[in-house]
């Protein structure tokens, strides 16, 4: 299987005692430059829809993510 990189944007964080749930969607915009120069345009073209929810319980990561920020997520086969 080939490797895949997705570009996701954090849409919301639900906080719990000792953990938080991060909710991501694929990057998208209502408009992109006509010349296609916006990198998000490239990702949206090939992965137009995605939803990822991650429950984080690692104390080192809680509170480190910000709604609205964009992240690359790499998928590689687990051996």
C-alpha positions as CSV (number, residue, x, y, z in Angstrom):
1,X,0.0,0.0,0.0
2,X,1.4,3.5,-0.8
3,X,1.8,6.0,1.9
4,X,-0.8,8.8,2.1
5,X,-0.6,12.3,3.6
6,X,-3.8,14.1,4.5
7,X,-4.2,17.7,5.6
8,X,-6.8,18.2,8.3
9,X,-8.1,21.2,10.2
10,X,-9.1,21.0,13.9
11,X,-12.8,22.0,14.1
12,X,-13.5,21.4,17.8
13,X,-12.2,20.2,21.1
14,X,-14.4,18.5,23.7
15,X,-12.7,18.6,27.1
16,X,-13.2,15.8,29.7
17,X,-11.5,15.2,33.0
18,X,-8.0,13.9,32.1
19,X,-8.6,13.8,28.4
20,X,-10.0,15.7,25.4
21,X,-11.5,14.7,22.0
22,X,-10.1,16.4,18.9
23,X,-12.4,16.6,15.9
24,X,-10.8,17.1,12.5
25,X,-12.1,17.6,9.0
26,X,-10.4,17.7,5.6
27,X,-9.2,21.2,4.6
28,X,-11.6,23.0,2.4
29,X,-12.5,26.6,1.4
30,X,-15.4,28.2,-0.4
31,X,-12.9,29.7,-2.9
32,X,-9.3,29.1,-4.0
33,X,-7.0,31.2,-6.2
34,X,-7.7,30.6,-9.9
35,X,-4.1,29.5,-10.4
36,X,-4.4,26.7,-7.9
37,X,-1.6,28.1,-5.8
38,X,-3.2,27.5,-2.4
39,X,-1.8,24.2,-1.0
40,X,-5.2,23.4,0.6
41,X,-6.6,23.3,-2.9
42,X,-4.4,20.4,-3.8
43,X,-5.4,18.4,-0.7
44,X,-9.1,19.2,-1.1
45,X,-9.0,18.0,-4.7
46,X,-7.7,14.5,-3.8
47,X,-9.3,14.1,-0.4
48,X,-12.5,16.3,-0.6
49,X,-14.0,14.8,2.5
50,X,-12.7,13.4,5.8
51,X,-13.6,13.2,9.5
52,X,-11.2,12.1,12.2
53,X,-11.9,12.0,15.9
54,X,-9.0,11.4,18.3
55,X,-9.3,11.0,22.1
56,X,-6.1,12.3,23.7
57,X,-5.3,11.1,27.2
58,X,-1.6,11.9,27.2
59,X,-1.1,14.7,29.8
60,X,1.8,16.1,27.6
61,X,-0.7,16.7,24.7
62,X,-3.8,18.0,26.5
63,X,-4.3,21.7,25.8
64,X,-1.6,21.7,23.1
65,X,-4.0,21.8,20.1
66,X,-5.8,24.9,18.8
67,X,-9.1,25.0,17.0
68,X,-8.6,26.3,13.5
69,X,-5.0,25.0,13.1
70,X,-4.2,22.7,10.3
71,X,-2.1,19.5,10.6
72,X,-0.6,16.9,8.3
73,X,-1.5,13.3,9.1
74,X,0.6,10.6,7.5
75,X,-0.7,7.1,7.0
76,X,1.7,4.3,6.6
77,X,1.1,0.5,6.8
78,X,1.7,-1.0,10.2
79,X,3.9,-4.0,10.0
